[in-house]
Amino acid sequence: MHKSIVNLSFIKEQIKTKFNSTDNLNIIAVSKTFPIKEIEPLLKYGHSHFGENKIQEALDKWTNVKNNFKNTKLHMIGKLQSNKAKFLIPLFDYLHSLDNIKLAEKISKEQIKHKKKIKIFIQVNIGSEEQKNGIKINELENFYRTCVNQLGLNIIGLMCLPPAKQDVRPFFKKMKELNLALGLKELSMGMSSDYLEAIELGSSFVRVGSKIFGNRN
């Protein structure tokens, strides 16, 4: 059995033991930088959620694969420039990093053009960090309303990258509160190092890369 299948099975078992269920939880296998030959065993195993963070790499890797594996759901988890939105809509099913109005407007136009809506998370700058992307907490509600009411985007939840080297729990807890305040159902929080804490505090999508595929070069 391929190592990625063994690793994913271990993660699922671990989650099931700790929380009694993996229902309503989506594990995104973050496949960025890994070639399709490393990803294919998971596809054949029946895993459907995969994450990429660069448009060009995703186009090269996934265009044909998605035709062959129809259940595949592709998640854009990296920073997206608005001029790349035209490539996003045809290939991807989810965007986790909506972080500015220019990008929101561009996605809105591209969705009309392609007659296809994708599921979107708003990235929140939960630690108010200067160097990080994301909507500021005090601007979140207005941004959300604009995206939904004026631009017709399908916002399903919020996403965050908590500050490094700090306890993630207060940030995940705050995210849960913000999500509830907007009446949103999904939360994208937690990566290889902190997915258990994220699930405990309400995450429904975890983004796990190295714990599934191994370390990147």
C-alpha positions as CSV (number, residue, x, y, z in Angstrom):
1,M,0.0,0.0,0.0
2,H,1.3,3.4,-1.0
3,K,2.6,5.6,1.9
4,S,0.1,8.3,1.3
5,I,-2.8,5.9,1.7
6,V,-1.3,4.6,4.9
7,N,-0.8,8.1,6.2
8,L,-4.3,9.2,5.3
9,S,-5.8,6.1,6.9
10,F,-3.8,6.8,10.1
11,I,-5.1,10.4,10.2
12,K,-8.7,9.3,9.7
13,E,-8.4,6.7,12.4
14,Q,-6.8,9.2,14.8
15,I,-9.6,11.7,14.2
16,K,-12.3,9.0,14.6
17,T,-10.8,7.9,17.9
18,K,-10.6,11.4,19.3
19,F,-13.9,12.7,18.0
20,N,-16.0,9.5,17.4
21,S,-16.7,10.5,13.8
22,T,-15.2,11.9,10.6
23,D,-18.6,13.0,9.3
24,N,-18.8,16.6,8.1
25,L,-15.1,16.7,7.9
26,N,-13.1,17.1,4.7
27,I,-9.4,16.3,4.6
28,I,-7.7,18.3,1.8
29,A,-4.6,16.4,0.7
30,V,-2.3,19.3,-0.1
31,S,-0.6,18.1,-3.2
32,K,1.3,21.2,-4.2
33,T,4.8,20.5,-5.5
34,F,4.1,16.7,-5.7
35,P,3.9,15.1,-9.2
36,I,0.7,13.3,-10.3
37,K,2.5,9.9,-9.9
38,E,2.7,10.6,-6.1
39,I,-1.0,11.7,-6.0
40,E,-2.5,8.9,-8.2
41,P,-2.5,6.2,-5.5
42,L,-4.8,8.4,-3.4
43,L,-7.0,9.2,-6.4
44,K,-7.4,5.4,-7.1
45,Y,-8.0,4.8,-3.4
46,G,-11.1,7.1,-3.8
47,H,-9.9,10.3,-2.0
48,S,-11.4,13.3,-3.6
49,H,-10.2,16.6,-2.0
50,F,-6.8,18.0,-3.1
51,G,-5.2,21.4,-2.6
52,E,-2.9,23.4,-4.8
53,N,-1.4,26.9,-4.3
54,K,-0.2,27.8,-7.8
55,I,-2.4,28.2,-10.8
56,Q,0.1,27.2,-13.4
57,E,1.2,24.0,-11.6
58,A,-2.4,23.1,-11.1
59,L,-3.3,23.6,-14.8
60,D,-0.3,21.4,-15.8
61,K,-1.1,18.6,-13.3
62,W,-4.9,18.5,-13.0
63,T,-6.5,19.4,-16.3
64,N,-6.5,15.8,-17.7
65,V,-6.7,14.1,-14.3
66,K,-10.0,15.8,-13.4
67,N,-11.5,14.4,-16.6
68,N,-10.4,10.9,-15.6
69,F,-11.4,11.1,-11.9
70,K,-14.8,12.9,-12.0
71,N,-15.3,13.1,-8.2
72,T,-12.1,15.1,-7.7
73,K,-12.6,18.4,-5.9
74,L,-9.7,20.8,-6.4
75,H,-9.0,23.5,-3.8
76,M,-7.0,26.7,-4.4
77,I,-5.4,27.3,-1.1
78,G,-2.7,29.8,-2.0
79,K,-2.6,33.6,-2.7
80,L,-4.4,34.3,-5.9
81,Q,-3.8,37.4,-8.1
82,S,-6.9,38.8,-9.7
83,N,-5.4,38.4,-13.2
84,K,-5.3,34.6,-12.6
85,A,-9.1,34.3,-11.8
86,K,-9.8,33.4,-15.4
87,F,-7.9,30.1,-14.9
88,L,-9.4,29.5,-11.5
89,I,-13.1,29.1,-12.3
90,P,-12.9,26.3,-15.0
91,L,-10.5,24.0,-13.1
92,F,-11.1,24.6,-9.3
93,D,-14.1,23.8,-7.1
94,Y,-13.1,25.8,-4.0
95,L,-11.1,28.9,-3.2
96,H,-9.8,29.3,0.3
97,S,-8.0,32.6,0.0
98,L,-10.4,35.4,-1.0
99,D,-8.7,38.4,0.6
100,N,-9.5,41.6,-1.4
101,I,-12.4,43.2,-3.2
102,K,-10.5,43.4,-6.6
103,L,-10.2,39.6,-6.6
104,A,-13.9,39.2,-5.5
105,E,-15.0,41.4,-8.4
106,K,-12.9,39.5,-10.9
107,I,-14.2,36.1,-9.7
108,S,-17.8,37.4,-10.0
109,K,-17.2,38.4,-13.7
110,E,-15.5,35.1,-14.5
111,Q,-18.3,33.0,-12.9
112,I,-20.9,34.8,-15.1
113,K,-18.7,34.2,-18.2
114,H,-18.2,30.5,-17.4
115,K,-21.7,29.9,-16.0
116,K,-20.1,28.2,-13.0
117,K,-20.0,29.1,-9.3
118,I,-17.2,27.8,-7.0
119,K,-17.4,27.6,-3.2
120,I,-15.4,30.3,-1.5
121,F,-13.8,30.9,1.9
122,I,-12.9,34.4,2.9
123,Q,-9.3,34.6,4.3
124,V,-9.3,36.4,7.7
125,N,-6.1,38.0,9.1
126,I,-7.0,36.5,12.5
127,G,-3.7,37.5,14.2
128,S,-3.7,41.1,12.7
129,E,-0.3,40.5,11.2
130,E,1.2,43.1,9.0
131,Q,2.9,40.6,6.7
132,K,-0.1,38.3,6.2
133,N,-2.9,38.5,3.7
134,G,-6.6,38.4,4.8
135,I,-9.5,40.6,5.6
136,K,-9.2,42.6,8.9
137,I,-11.7,41.4,11.5
138,N,-13.4,44.8,11.8
139,E,-13.9,44.9,8.0
140,L,-15.1,41.3,7.6
141,E,-18.9,41.8,7.9
142,N,-18.9,44.6,5.3
143,F,-16.7,42.6,2.9
144,Y,-18.9,39.5,3.3
145,R,-22.1,41.4,2.6
146,T,-20.6,43.0,-0.5
147,C,-19.4,39.6,-1.8
148,V,-22.8,38.0,-1.3
149,N,-25.3,40.8,-2.0
150,Q,-23.5,42.8,-4.7
151,L,-21.2,40.2,-6.4
152,G,-23.3,37.0,-6.0
153,L,-20.4,35.0,-4.7
154,N,-21.1,31.6,-2.9
155,I,-19.3,32.3,0.4
156,I,-19.4,29.1,2.4
157,G,-17.1,30.0,5.3
158,L,-13.9,31.6,6.6
159,M,-10.3,30.5,6.5
160,C,-7.2,31.5,8.5
161,L,-3.5,31.0,9.0
162,P,-2.9,31.6,12.7
163,P,0.4,33.3,13.8
164,A,3.4,31.0,13.9
165,K,4.9,29.8,17.2
166,Q,1.8,30.8,19.2
167,D,-1.0,28.7,20.8
168,V,-3.5,28.3,17.9
169,R,-6.5,27.7,20.1
170,P,-7.5,31.3,20.8
171,F,-7.3,32.1,17.1
172,F,-9.4,29.1,16.1
173,K,-11.9,29.9,18.8
174,K,-12.2,33.5,17.5
175,M,-12.7,32.2,13.9
176,K,-15.5,29.9,15.1
177,E,-17.2,33.0,16.7
178,L,-16.8,35.1,13.5
179,N,-18.2,32.3,11.4
180,L,-21.2,31.8,13.6
181,A,-21.9,35.6,13.6
182,L,-22.1,35.6,9.8
183,G,-24.3,32.4,9.8
184,L,-21.7,30.4,7.8
185,K,-21.5,26.6,8.0
186,E,-17.9,25.7,6.9
187,L,-14.6,26.6,8.4
188,S,-11.2,26.1,6.8
189,M,-8.6,25.8,9.6
190,G,-5.8,23.5,10.6
191,M,-2.8,22.0,8.8
192,S,-0.4,19.1,9.4
193,S,0.8,20.5,12.7
194,D,-2.6,21.6,14.2
195,Y,-5.5,19.8,12.5
196,L,-6.7,18.1,15.7
197,E,-7.0,21.4,17.6
198,A,-8.7,22.9,14.5
199,I,-11.3,20.1,14.3
200,E,-11.9,20.3,18.1
201,L,-12.8,24.0,17.6
202,G,-15.1,23.6,14.7
203,S,-13.1,23.2,11.5
204,S,-14.8,21.3,8.7
205,F,-12.0,21.5,6.2
206,V,-8.4,20.7,7.2
207,R,-5.4,21.2,4.8
208,V,-2.9,18.4,5.4
209,G,0.2,18.1,3.2
210,S,3.4,16.7,4.7
211,K,1.5,14.4,7.1
212,I,0.1,12.7,4.0
213,F,2.7,13.0,1.3
214,G,5.9,13.4,3.4
215,N,8.2,16.4,3.4
216,R,8.7,18.5,0.3
217,N,12.0,18.9,-1.3
